[in-house]
Amino acid sequence: MDQGTAIVAVLIVAVLAANLPYLTERLLLVGPRRAPKAAGWRVLELVLMALLTYGVGAFAEARIGQRAPQGWEFYAAGACLFVTLGFPGFVWRYLRRHPHAES
């Protein structure tokens, strides 16, 4: 796997992982269905998905070559980017007008 392919793969995983908590009512994506699912569960799922995405990125970086040491700034910027990538799912879940909602 070359560097360009690894970058695209990690970005695709990040976009999917950031939006998954908003697209399902199941707890941790596989558990029992909760309607409506509490916001705390969605935040927990976002944190777990972010950790999974960081793991995929670290694995890809290790496969390409030596991993670079990261400071807190990297993780803070990565968390902000992850939340931003999840914005379409947030809009889909909370800001769109539902067909059954009364005006």
N, C-alpha and C positions, 0 to 999 in steps of 0.2 A: 504494500500500500504506500503510495507516494504522499507527499505532504498536502497537495491540493485535494486529493480524495479524502484524506483524513479530516481536513478542515470542513469540507462540505458534509461529510457524514456526521461530525459532531454538531454542526449547526442544524441539520435536519433532526437529529435526536433531541436537541435542545428545544426547537420549536414544537415538536410533538409532545415532549415531556412537560413543557410549560403550559400547554393548553389542555392536556388530558384531565386534570382535576376538575375543570369546569364543564366537561362534556359528558360526565357520567354521574349518576347518583349513588353508585356503589362505593362502599367504604374501602379505601386504599385500592381502588380499581377492581378488586376481585371479591370483596366481602359482601355482606348482605346489603340489599337495597334500602336506602333511607330517602324518603321524600318529605320535606326538603332536607338536604344534607347541611349540617351546621357549617358555618364559616371556619371554625377551628379545624374541622377535618380537612377542608380545602387547603388551609395554610400548612397543615402537617403534610399533606400530599405534595404540595409545592416544594417544601423543604426536602422531602425524601427524593423527589424527582430531580431537584437541583443537585443533590449529592450523587445520584445515579449518573447524571450528565457529567459532573466533574470527574467521576470515576471513568467514564467512557473516554473523556478527553485525556486523562492521565495515562490510560492504557494506550491510546493512539499515539501519544507523545513518546511513551516508552518504546513502542514498536518502531517508531521512526528513528529515534536516536536517544541521546541522553536527556533526561528530564531536567528542566530548568527549575531552580529554586524559586518559590513564589512567596511573596509577603502578603500581609493582610490586605493591601490595596488591590491585589489581584482578585481576592475572594469577594471584597466589597463591590468592585466593579462587575464581577461575574454575577453576583446576586442581583444587582440592579438590572443588568442585561437580561437575566432570566425572568424577572418580574415583568420587564417591558415586553419580552417575547410572549408572555402569557396574556397580554392585553386583549387580543382578539377573542380568546376564550372567555375572559371576564365580561367583555361587551356582549357576547352571545348569551351568557348566563344571566347577567344582571341588568343590562341596559336596553336590550331589544324589547320591543313590544310583543307580548305573547298574544296569540290569536284568541285565547279564551278570556283575556283580561278585559274588564269593562273600562270604558273611558269616562 
